[in-house]
Amino acid sequence: MKDIVVYTTVACSFCTRVKALLDTREIPYREIDLARDPDGRVALAQHTGMMSFPQVIIDGELLGGFRETLAADQSGRLRELLAA
């Protein structure tokens, strides 16, 4: 099973949407809420180059935010990433 981490913040509608997408597909993930962790936000931005949320990471590799995850789901790429 792939390690999927979803970095979120509290008042983030795209975070809610990406979690709902993963839940609908029954894809297990760990959520890390960085709403009150400025150092964690900085470290994540340095790692991924992204400042926005959510950030979906599969086995240490950035998939992207909600739009990228949705596009990957619609194209079948998400399933391929999880099967590889």
C-alpha positions in Angstrom: 0.0 0.0 0.0 1.3 3.5 -0.9 1.8 6.1 1.8 -0.5 9.0 1.1 -0.3 12.1 3.1 -2.7 15.0 2.7 -1.4 18.3 4.1 -4.4 20.6 5.0 -5.5 23.7 6.9 -8.7 24.1 8.8 -10.7 26.6 6.7 -9.8 25.2 3.3 -12.6 24.1 1.0 -10.2 22.4 -1.4 -8.8 20.4 1.5 -12.4 19.2 2.3 -12.9 18.4 -1.4 -9.7 16.4 -1.8 -10.4 14.4 1.3 -13.9 13.6 0.1 -12.5 12.5 -3.3 -10.1 10.1 -1.6 -12.8 8.9 0.8 -15.2 8.2 -2.1 -12.5 6.1 -3.8 -11.7 4.4 -0.5 -8.1 5.5 -0.7 -6.5 5.5 2.8 -4.5 8.6 3.7 -3.0 10.4 6.7 -4.0 14.0 7.2 -1.6 16.5 8.6 -3.2 19.8 9.6 -0.7 22.7 9.4 -3.1 25.4 10.3 -1.2 26.2 13.5 2.2 25.1 12.5 4.1 27.9 10.7 7.4 26.0 10.8 5.7 23.0 9.3 4.3 25.2 6.5 7.8 26.5 5.7 9.3 23.0 5.7 6.5 21.7 3.4 6.9 24.7 1.0 10.7 24.1 0.9 10.1 20.4 0.1 7.4 20.8 -2.5 7.7 24.3 -3.8 4.0 24.8 -3.2 2.5 27.4 -0.8 -1.2 26.4 -1.2 -3.3 23.7 0.4 -4.1 20.9 0.2 -1.0 19.1 -0.9 -1.3 15.4 -1.7 1.9 13.4 -1.5 2.2 9.8 -2.5 5.3 7.9 -1.3 7.2 11.2 -0.8 6.3 12.6 -4.3 4.0 15.6 -4.7 0.9 14.8 -6.7 -0.4 18.4 -6.2 -3.5 20.0 -4.8 -7.2 19.3 -5.3 -7.2 20.2 -9.0 -4.2 18.0 -9.8 -5.6 15.1 -7.7 -9.0 15.4 -9.4 -7.4 15.5 -12.9 -5.3 12.4 -12.0 -8.4 10.6 -10.8 -10.4 11.5 -13.9 -7.6 10.4 -16.2 -6.9 7.1 -14.4 -3.4 8.3 -13.4 -4.3 8.3 -9.7 -5.2 4.6 -9.9 -1.9 3.9 -11.8 0.1 5.7 -9.2 -1.4 3.7 -6.4 -1.0 0.4 -8.3 2.7 1.0 -9.2 
